[in-house]
Amino acid sequence: MQPLSTGVLTKAASTFVLGLVVGAVGTTMHRSVQPWGLVLCLLLVVCAGFLARSWGGGVALAGLAGGMFLSVTTLSRSGPGGDVLVPAQQGIGWAWVVGAVGVLLLVAVAPRAMFRDEPRGERPPRVAPDATDDRLRAATRADDSKGSGPDDVAGDVEGSPDAGTGPVAPR
């Protein structure tokens, strides 16, 4: 877990504002072109969740969730003229609210390796045992027995007739 520092709290406050924006856009647009408006709004939540968690960890993701909660609950109430952006009688409103919470929970429990910046490193090459490996080993043994001696270890001497004609290492 990250220690609470000013940098972490600044990221959490920034993702709180991002959560306000994502919640407002999602609440107003989830019914626009059914069902694609809902799908795009949930994808927006996924992207914002991955951004928050990879940028500032769990504290920033909590900031995003807090901003979304505040925005969605505020906009889900009836307005001054009686208009409601998330009517209780329509299933798409429930799909938006429950789907956004579900998506944030999935991002929260995603493996930590998905959010790591440093490379994993190279894996050793897999060698599949087959007949070609046996032929390569036999050819390598035959090449090694031809001219391997104590004089060959030092390498070619400049000016000798075979200088620079030795095997070249692959790049």
C-alpha positions in Angstrom: 0.0 0.0 0.0 1.2 3.5 -0.8 1.9 5.9 2.0 -0.4 8.9 2.0 1.6 11.8 0.7 0.7 15.1 -1.0 1.3 13.5 -4.4 -1.1 10.6 -3.7 -3.7 12.9 -2.3 -3.4 15.3 -5.2 -3.9 12.3 -7.6 -6.9 11.3 -5.5 -8.4 14.8 -5.7 -7.8 14.9 -9.5 -9.5 11.5 -10.0 -12.4 12.7 -7.8 -12.9 15.5 -10.3 -12.6 13.0 -13.1 -15.2 10.9 -11.4 -17.6 13.9 -11.2 -17.2 14.4 -15.0 -17.5 10.7 -15.9 -20.5 10.3 -13.7 -22.2 13.3 -15.2 -21.5 12.3 -18.7 -22.6 8.7 -18.1 -25.8 9.7 -16.3 -26.8 12.1 -19.0 -25.8 9.9 -22.0 -26.5 6.3 -21.0 -30.1 6.5 -22.5 -29.0 8.4 -25.7 -28.9 5.5 -28.2 -30.1 2.4 -26.5 -28.2 0.1 -25.8 -25.0 1.6 -27.3 -25.1 4.7 -25.1 -25.0 2.5 -22.0 -22.2 0.4 -23.5 -20.1 3.5 -24.3 -20.7 5.0 -20.9 -19.6 1.8 -19.2 -16.5 1.7 -21.4 -15.8 5.3 -20.3 -16.0 4.1 -16.7 -13.6 1.2 -17.5 -11.1 3.6 -19.1 -11.3 6.1 -16.2 -10.9 3.3 -13.7 -7.8 1.9 -15.4 -6.4 5.4 -15.7 -7.0 6.1 -12.0 -5.6 2.8 -10.7 -2.5 2.8 -12.9 -1.8 6.5 -12.2 -2.4 6.6 -8.4 -3.3 3.1 -7.2 -6.2 2.3 -4.9 -6.4 5.7 -3.4 -6.9 7.4 -6.8 -9.5 4.7 -7.7 -11.3 5.5 -4.5 -11.3 9.2 -5.5 -12.8 8.3 -8.8 -15.5 6.1 -7.2 -16.3 8.9 -4.8 -16.7 11.5 -7.5 -18.8 9.1 -9.6 -21.0 8.3 -6.6 -21.6 12.0 -5.8 -22.3 12.8 -9.5 -24.6 9.9 -10.2 -26.7 10.2 -7.0 -27.1 13.9 -7.4 -28.2 13.7 -11.1 -30.5 10.7 -10.4 -32.8 12.7 -8.2 -35.7 14.6 -9.7 -34.9 18.0 -10.9 -36.7 21.3 -10.1 -39.2 20.7 -13.0 -39.7 17.1 -12.1 -37.4 15.7 -14.8 -35.4 12.6 -13.9 -32.3 11.4 -15.8 -32.4 7.9 -14.3 -36.0 6.8 -14.0 -36.7 4.0 -11.6 -39.2 2.4 -14.0 -36.7 1.8 -16.8 -34.2 -1.0 -16.6 -31.5 0.9 -18.4 -31.2 3.3 -15.5 -30.6 0.4 -13.1 -28.1 -1.1 -15.6 -26.2 2.2 -15.6 -26.0 2.5 -11.8 -25.3 -1.1 -11.0 -23.0 -1.6 -14.1 -20.9 1.4 -13.1 -20.4 0.0 -9.6 -19.7 -3.4 -11.0 -17.1 -2.1 -13.4 -15.3 -0.1 -10.7 -15.3 -3.3 -8.5 -13.8 -5.3 -11.4 -11.1 -2.7 -11.9 -10.4 -2.7 -8.1 -9.9 -6.5 -8.0 -7.9 -6.7 -11.3 -4.4 -8.1 -10.9 -1.7 -5.6 -9.9 0.5 -6.8 -12.8 -1.9 -5.1 -15.3 -1.0 -1.7 -13.8 2.8 -2.2 -13.6 5.0 0.2 -15.6 8.3 -1.7 -15.6 8.7 -4.5 -18.1 8.4 -8.1 -17.0 11.8 -9.1 -18.4 12.7 -11.6 -21.0 11.6 -15.2 -20.7 14.1 -17.9 -21.6 13.5 -19.4 -25.0 11.5 -22.6 -25.1 13.3 -25.5 -26.7 11.1 -28.2 -28.0 12.7 -31.6 -28.2 12.6 -32.9 -31.7 14.9 -34.6 -34.3 16.4 -31.4 -35.5 17.9 -30.7 -32.1 19.8 -34.0 -32.2 21.2 -33.2 -35.6 22.3 -29.7 -34.5 24.0 -31.2 -31.4 25.8 -33.8 -33.6 26.9 -31.1 -36.1 28.1 -28.8 -33.2 30.1 -31.7 -31.7 31.7 -32.4 -35.1 32.7 -28.7 -35.5 34.1 -28.5 -32.0 36.3 -31.5 -32.5 37.9 -30.2 -35.7 40.0 -27.3 -34.4 39.5 -26.7 -30.8 42.7 -26.5 -29.0 44.5 -24.2 -26.6 45.8 -22.0 -29.4 42.3 -21.4 -30.8 41.0 -19.9 -27.5 43.1 -16.7 -27.8 41.5 -15.9 -31.2 43.0 -14.7 -34.4 46.2 -12.7 -34.5 46.0 -9.6 -36.6 48.0 -10.1 -39.8 47.7 -13.9 -39.8 46.3 -15.4 -43.0 42.9 -16.3 -41.5 42.4 -13.2 -39.4 38.9 -11.8 -39.6 37.6 -14.9 -41.4 36.3 -16.6 -38.2 32.7 -17.1 -37.4 30.7 -14.0 -36.8 28.3 -13.9 -33.8 24.7 -13.3 -34.7 23.3 -9.9 -33.7 
